[in-house]
Amino acid sequence: MKIYNTMTRQKEEFIPINPMQVNMYVCGPTVYDFFHIGNARTFVIFDTVRRYFEYRGYKVNYIQNFTDIDDKMINRANKENITVKELGDKFIEEYYKDADGLNIERATINPRATEYIKEIIKFVEELIEKGYAYEVDGDVYFSTKKFKEYGKLSGQKLDELQLGARINVDERKKDPMDFAVWKSQKPEEPAWESPWGMGRPGWHIECSCMAYNLLGETIDIHAGGVDLVFPHHENEVAQSEARTGKTFANYWMHSAFININNQKMSKSLNNFFTAREVLEKYDFDVIRLFMLSAHYRTPLNFSKELLEGAKSALERLYNSINNLENLLEESCKEKMDDNDKKYIKNLDEYKSKYIEKMDDDFNTADAISVIFDLIKDINVNVNVNSSKEIIKYCLDLIRELGSPLGILQKSTKINLDEEIEQLVQKRQKARKDKNWDLADKIRDDLKSKGIVLEDTPQGVRWKRI
């Protein structure tokens, strides 16, 4: 398996620290609002990475944090006249609703920054002891020039970063690029006791601390959106490696942006969408298929037309699943014959191709193409004369390959309630009596209830739309 490593800017063979185990840290949301569709892509992508590792037999310790103390949270809590904790509790609950709605598996642990205050203080104390940090009037700053490799993740030299970055001007700092690891308390801010007075953690220190305490000094994979490469992840590298003297993460993975109708998403352009807004209009299967239809390192354009295209593509996949589920009931032959056994070898080639694509830096776009090729093959070669064994094998294979992507797991069989069952029977009688007007009316009534009937030589089939 190969992973593109942002640190080295090349694909590398994945070699975990412990055999068949992956320790993975993914930067989560700042919980002051609903997360947007760009965040959703990052969460879906690394959920898929995690699922695929598990599919390949790895045990995954998957940590995704909640930033529950920062300037945005303080400002919104003050605006709403509630505590920062109350705000955090509210939007953590909302995060889970939307993440569940996107079929994102729960992390092994979702730590909150405020749960690690003691550990963060200890972390900062060690940085000061080692000469990498200094205190000024209750604020503690990390000295970037002390860490000789600063800039290695983003691939820039410190002087270049200093020229190109938006820096908060603070004349108390020894260098403009130094960043806060502990902030002194300001009026109307929550704070904790520390050796430097009342204060709170800086943003970057929390992830370094939680990764260290939950996964160890060196982790396998650290991941997040590409916007976090600098300064967040760059600063994590500096403070973590300054503390331990060891490599912080062996592999760094970053997902690309989502653009809205070929423009950067922005509230000022009125093209800003939350995940919840999109989930109200589209099923998670559609959203995941859309988001995984491009390689995770490739920017993705988001539009209604493209989502509708993903919806149509998903319907083709589920139509094939529906056909197989019906064939499973209609087939009279139980066991495979020699031709079926030969056909299984053909099917297994698709599985091998799928694994080959996903092993190549989680190329979900090509893996999805393999699933569509598999479906075409099955549609041509599997029918009512096929054995139940081969039909089930096909059905299981499609679901197996969809599982790491978080799609294609629903049954298309519908448990019709009594009213609909009666309408189906009434329509069948109308057709038998050649009362075509009534039969058509019943079909239209069922369609209005989201049920589509299909008349086949084997009888009436139905599916939900």
Secondary structure, 3 states (H helix, E strand, C coil): CEEEECCCCEEEECCCCCCCEEEEEECCCECCCCCEHHHHHHHHHHHHHHHHHHHCCCEEEEEECEECCCHHHHHHHHHHCCCHHHHHHHHHHHHHHHHHHCCCCCCCECCEHHHHHHHHHHHHHHHHHCCCEEEECCEEEECHHHCCCCCCCCCCCHHHHHHHCCCCCCCCCCCCCCEEEEEECCCCCCCECCCCCCEEECHHHHHHHHHHHHHCCCEEEEEEEHHHHHHHHHHHHHHHHHHHCCCCEEEEEEECCEEECCEECCHHHCCCCEHHHHHCCCCHHHHHHHHCCCCCCCCEEECHHHHHHHHHHHHHHHHHHHHHHHHHHHCCCCCCCHHHHHHHHHHHHHHHHHHHHHHECCCHHHHHHHHHHHHHHHHHHCCCCCCHHHHHHHHHHHHHHHHHHCCCCCCCCCCCCHHHHHHHHHHHHHHHCCCHHHHHHHHHHHHHCCEEEEEECCEEEEEEC
